[in-house]
Amino acid sequence: MASKTPPIGTNQLQEIRKNIEEYVGQKIVLKANKGRKRTVIREGILENTYPSIFIVRIDGQFEGHVRRVSYSYSDILTETVEITVCSGNKSIKVS
């Protein structure tokens, strides 16, 4: 019988997830490519990770509003989303 091999890229996605899990609860800078040369840069807190997605909490521009956005690990793999962790005086790019 043929052995089942994981799809190509699965190991890379698992590595990205492991890297991101280390920074849950920390402040990050999120750079997202929205298409047509539109790039959004926001600061937020990496709130949680799940098997296929991660959640970032972004404090609203208006008082008392909190926004949560989710991205998949494949967004990081395809460089649609970039995450930089802000810890102390240094910045760490997660990929």
C-alpha positions as CSV (number, residue, x, y, z in Angstrom):
1,M,0.0,0.0,0.0
2,A,1.1,3.6,-0.6
3,S,2.1,5.6,2.4
4,K,0.3,8.8,3.1
5,T,2.6,11.8,2.9
6,P,1.5,15.2,4.2
7,P,0.7,17.8,1.5
8,I,3.6,20.0,0.4
9,G,3.9,23.1,2.7
10,T,2.2,21.5,5.7
11,N,5.5,21.3,7.6
12,Q,6.2,25.0,6.8
13,L,2.7,26.0,8.1
14,Q,3.3,24.0,11.3
15,E,6.7,25.8,11.8
16,I,5.0,29.2,11.3
17,R,2.3,28.2,13.8
18,K,4.9,27.2,16.4
19,N,6.8,30.5,15.9
20,I,3.7,32.5,16.4
21,E,2.5,30.6,19.4
22,E,5.6,31.8,21.3
23,Y,4.4,35.4,21.1
24,V,0.7,35.0,22.2
25,G,-0.2,38.0,24.5
26,Q,2.5,40.2,23.1
27,K,2.3,43.5,21.2
28,I,2.8,43.1,17.5
29,V,2.9,45.3,14.3
30,L,0.8,43.8,11.6
31,K,1.4,44.6,7.9
32,A,-1.3,43.3,5.6
33,N,-1.4,43.5,1.9
34,K,-5.0,44.3,0.9
35,G,-4.4,44.1,-2.9
36,R,-4.1,46.8,-5.5
37,K,-1.1,48.4,-3.8
38,R,-3.0,48.9,-0.6
39,T,-1.1,48.0,2.5
40,V,-2.5,48.3,6.1
41,I,-0.2,48.7,9.1
42,R,-1.7,48.2,12.5
43,E,-0.5,47.6,16.1
44,G,-2.3,45.1,18.2
45,I,-1.9,42.1,20.5
46,L,-1.6,38.6,19.4
47,E,-4.6,37.2,21.2
48,N,-4.8,33.5,20.3
49,T,-3.7,30.8,17.9
50,Y,-5.8,28.0,16.5
51,P,-5.0,25.1,14.2
52,S,-5.6,27.1,11.0
53,I,-5.8,30.7,12.0
54,F,-4.5,33.3,14.5
55,I,-6.4,36.2,16.1
56,V,-5.0,39.7,16.5
57,R,-6.8,42.2,18.8
58,I,-6.6,45.8,17.5
59,D,-7.6,48.6,19.8
60,G,-10.0,50.9,17.9
61,Q,-9.3,54.4,16.9
62,F,-12.3,55.4,18.9
63,E,-12.7,55.0,22.7
64,G,-13.8,51.6,23.9
65,H,-13.9,49.9,20.5
66,V,-11.9,46.7,20.1
67,R,-11.5,44.9,16.8
68,R,-10.4,41.4,16.3
69,V,-9.0,40.2,13.0
70,S,-8.0,36.7,11.9
71,Y,-5.5,35.5,9.5
72,S,-4.3,32.1,8.3
73,Y,-0.8,30.8,8.6
74,S,-0.7,30.6,4.8
75,D,-1.1,34.4,4.7
76,I,2.4,34.6,6.3
77,L,3.7,31.8,4.1
78,T,2.6,33.8,1.0
79,E,3.8,37.0,2.5
80,T,0.4,38.6,2.3
81,V,0.8,39.3,6.1
82,E,3.9,40.2,8.0
83,I,4.2,40.2,11.8
84,T,6.8,42.0,13.8
85,V,6.9,41.4,17.5
86,C,7.7,44.5,19.6
87,S,9.5,43.3,22.8
88,G,11.4,46.0,24.7
89,N,13.8,47.9,22.5
90,K,14.0,45.2,19.7
91,S,11.7,44.0,17.0
92,I,11.5,40.4,15.9
93,K,10.0,39.5,12.5
94,V,8.0,36.3,12.6
95,S,7.8,34.0,9.6
